[in-house]
Amino acid sequence: MTITISIDCMGGDHGPSVTIPAAISFLKKQADVHLVLVGPDDVVRAELKKQRAEAHPRITLKHATEVVTMDDPIEIALRKKKDSSMRVTVELVKDGSANASVSAGNTGALMAISRYVLKTMAGVDRPAICSIMPNQKGGPTYMLDLGANVDCEPHHLHQFAIMGSVLCSAMEHIPRPTIGLLNVGTEDIKGNDVVKATGILLKADHERGKLNFYGNVEGNDIFKGTVDVVVCDGFVGNVTLKAVEGLSRFVKSVFTENIFSMAGALLARKSLKKLNPERYNGASLLGLKGLVFKSHGSANAFAFEWAIKRAYDAAKYDVQEQLSALIAELMPPPPDAQRQA
């Protein structure tokens, strides 16, 4: 089976100078993938020529006349730039021409366009951004939401937990991933009203055998590997993500201060690779009727290639089908429907 991935070549801080080399590199490693490169035809062809890949048999070009910039307001991206490379990339997923899409563009615009074009799954109020963090056990910790929803109600966090559990199960082949609710303490009495109420919902699911809820977890548990999935609102998640990225860069700078620290870094090279945020690039926009992955806007080619790989893996393991089936089974009706019943 050939997996087709659409790439927004113009997204991010560096555009085709990063996205196209990353795409070509990924094609060399995966024989069962076909890439659709989306952007202004002349710009994409010029970069392909630089990379000596003008006639690659597993590349298709899709012309798009407009580009969503990193500074474009959502309204402009959604209503005015209807032929943007970002939008066309997502539309290819909508019409079945691509199994998944990847963009390094404006996060707010990508979420708005994806939600408008693909719509949300039945039972999902809000899509969430989910990515992975390294942990001490050698595997990834899935974490969501990382910035799509800064203000959440308990049922939103409940939905995030279900979606994160399904994604982790599909990608990591874990039958019942453990779920932790990020809090300021592990005790049930800790946290704000939203977190406490969410804990009650998740406990009820655990008792019914629907979810494997571990309980409250603290920030340090993310990297201990205490649980497989960590759930929080987008405000907390985004702050955590940016803090982790900053710490990683700080550690890297410490190891390059002088010749002695560089020698230490050489000895610890294998371990330091685990801290490289580029290896964890590629966040899923969960809850949509299609696979959309978001790369960091500042990603280099190595990092963007990882985002393509995440999209490839999600398509390969039929994550979308599993999400659709299990969300329909696990997702409770929205609060309004419950009140009407």
N, C-alpha and C positions, 0 to 999 in steps of 0.2 A: 504493500500500500504506500503510495506517495503522499506525503503530507505537504500541503501548500500553505505558506505563510506570507502574508502581505506586510511589507515594510514601508513605513513612512520615512522616506529618504531625507526629507527636509526638516524633520523634527530635531529638537535639541539645540545646544549651543554651537555645535560644529557641523550639523547637517550632513550632506553626502560625503564629506571628507572622512567621516567616522562610520556612518551607517553602511555605506557601500563596501569599504574594505572588510568590515565585520561580516557582512552578508557573504562575501566571496570566501572568506576564511571558513565560515560555517559550512558552506557547500562542499568544501574540500574534505570535511570531517564526516558529513552525513550524505550517504548516497541516495537515501530515500526521501529527500526533501526538494521541493520546488519553491522558488522565491519569486514573488511579484514585487518589483521595485516601483514605488509610486512617487511621482514628482514631475516637475517640468521635464519634458522629454530631452531637450538639449542639455540640461544640467546633468541629468542622470547619465546620459550617453558620454558626456565629457569625462565624468569620473570613472566610468567603466573603461574608457579608453586608457586613462592613466593607469588603471589596474590591469590592463591587457586582458579584459574579460568581456569585450564587446559582443562576442557571439557565443556566450556560455549557453549550452543546451538546456540548463535547468533554471534559467532566468527569463522572466517575462517582464516587459515594461508596461506600466499603466500611466498614461499622461494625466497630470493634474495641473491646472493653471495657476492655482493660488497656494499660499503658504500661511499657516497659522504661526505667528511669532510668539515668543515666550512672554511678550508683554500685551498681547491682544486680549481685550476683555472677552468674557465668555459670550456676550451678546453678539459681538462682531464675528467671532469664530463660528458660532452656531447659525446665525441668521444671515450674515453677509457673505462669508467665504464658503459658499456651498460647493465649490469645486477645489477645496483645499486638499493637499496630499494627506492630511490627517483624516479628513472625512471620507475620502475615497478609499483609504486603507481599511476603515471600519466597514464601509459599504460592501467591500469585497467579501467580508465575513457574512454580512447580512444576506447577500444573494447566493451564498454557497460556493463562490469562486475561491475562497481561502478558508482553511480550517482554523486559523488564528491570525491575529495581527499584532504588530509591535510598533510603538512610537516612543520617541524621547521628547515629545513636544510638551507644551503647556498642560500641566496636570488637570487644572480646572476645565479647560477647553476639551481635553480628551474625555474626561468623565461626562461632560454635558453632551458632547457629540455621540459618544457610545450609548449613553442612556436614551438619547433621542432616536438614534438609528436602530439600535438593537432591541430596545425596551428591556425592562427587568423581568426576571422569572416570576411566575405565579407565586404569590406569597411573600415576595421580597419587597419591602418598602424602599430600601436604599442600598445601592451597591456599596461595597467596601473595598479598600485597597489592602491587599494581603501580600506580605513578602516573608522572607526567611532570614533568620539570624543564626550565626554559628553558636554551638554550645560545647560544653566540656566533654560530652559523651561522643562527640565526633559527628553527630547528625545535625540536621537543621531544626530550629524552633520556628514554627509558623506564627506570625503575629499580625493581627488586624484589629481595628482599622488604623491605617497609617496616615490619615489626613483627609479623607473624603467627607467625614461627618464629625464636625467638632462639637455639636450639641446632639446628644442622643437620649432616647428614652429606654427603659429596661427592655422593651420588646425589640428594639433595634440591636442592642448588644446580644440579646438572645439569638436573633437571626444571624449575627456575625459568627457566633459560636458554632452554629449548625453549619454554615458555609465553610468556615475554617476547618472544621472537623472533616467534612467531606473532601475538601481539597487535599488536606494532609494524608488522608487515607488513600486517595487515588494516586498521589504522586510518590508517597513513601511506602505504599503497600502495607500499611498498618491497619488491621481490622477495626480496632476501636481506639483511636487516638485520645490521649488524655488532654483535657481542657482546663486551663487555669484562668481565673478572672483577676486581672491586674488590679492590685489594691495597695493601700498604705500599710497593710498588715494582713496576717493570715486568719485572724479571728473573724468570726461572722459579724461581730458588732462594729468592726472597722469599716471606714469608707463613707461616701456620701449616700444619699437616699437612692440614687439611680443604681449604684453598684450593689447596694444591699438588696434591692428589689430584683436585680438581675440574678444575684446569687440564689434567691428563692426559686426563680424560674428554672435555672440550670440544675438545682438540686432535685426538683420535681422530675425533670427529664431523666436524671441519673437513676432515680428510684424506679422509674418506669422502664429502665433499660434502653432508653433512646440515645443518650449521650453518656460518655465516660467523663463525668465532671470530677476533677481532682479537688477543687475548692479555690480559695483565694491564693494568689501568689504575689510575691514582691518583685521589684525590678531585678534583683540579683538572680532570681530563679530563671529568668529568660536565658541566661548564659550557662546556668548549671545544667540545663536540660531536664529540669524538674517535670515539665509537661511538654507535650508535643505542640500544643496550640495555646497561645496567649491572646486573650480578648480584652480590648479596651476601646474607649472612644477615640475619634480621630485626633483630638487635641493632644491627649496624653501620648498616643501612638506616634504622632509626628515629632513631638518634642523628644521622645525617647530615641527615635530613629536618627534625628539630627545630632543628638548628644553622642550616640554610638559612633556615627561617622566621624565626628570631630575627635573623639578619643582615639579612634583608629589612626587618623592622620597624625595626631600628637605622638603616639607610640612610634610611628614610622619616622617622624622627625627626630625623636630622641636617639633612635638607632643609626642615624646618619649624621650625628653632630661632629664626630671626629673619627680618626682611624681606628681607635680602640672599640668604640661602639659599633662601627661598621664591621669589625671582625666578629663581634658578638652576634651581630645580625646575620652574618654569613653562617655561623654555627647553628643559629636558631631559625634558619631560612624556612625549613619545612613547617615549623610551628607557626611562624609569622604569616605564612600563606593563609592560615585560617582567619586571620584578622583583616585580610584585604577585602574592603567593601566591594571592590569590583567583581569579586567572585559571587556576590549575592545580589547582583543587579537583576532587575526584572520583577516587577510587582504585578500581581493579577488584579484586575478589576472584577471582583466577584459579585455574582448576582445578576449578571446580564445574560441575555439569550445569545451568547456568542463569546468566544475567547478573545480578550483584549489584554495585552501586557504593556506596562509602562516602564520604560527605562529612565534612569536619571538623565536630566537634561545635560549635565556636564560629563556624561560618560565618554570614555575613550573607546577605541575600537574593541579592545579586549573585553571591557565591561558590557558594551552593547551586544557583543556576540553571546555573552551569558544570558542576556534578556531574550535573544532569539532562541537559545537552547531551552529556556523555561517554557516558551510558547510551544516549541516543538514537542517537548515532553508532555505538556498538558494535552496536546492534540493526539499524540501517540497513545496515551493511556486513557483516551476517551473521557477526560475529566468532565467535559460539558454534559455528556450523557449521564454520567454518574451523579453529577450535581442536580440535573433535572429530576432524576428519579428519586434520589434520597431527600432532596429539599421538599418535593411534593409529599413524601411520606412523613418527614419530621417536622416540617414547618407548621406551626399552629396558625389558625386564622388571625388576622389583624385584630387589635383591640376593639375597633368599631363593630366588626362582624360578631365578635364574642358578646358584646353588649346587646346587639340586636337579637342574638339567639336567646 
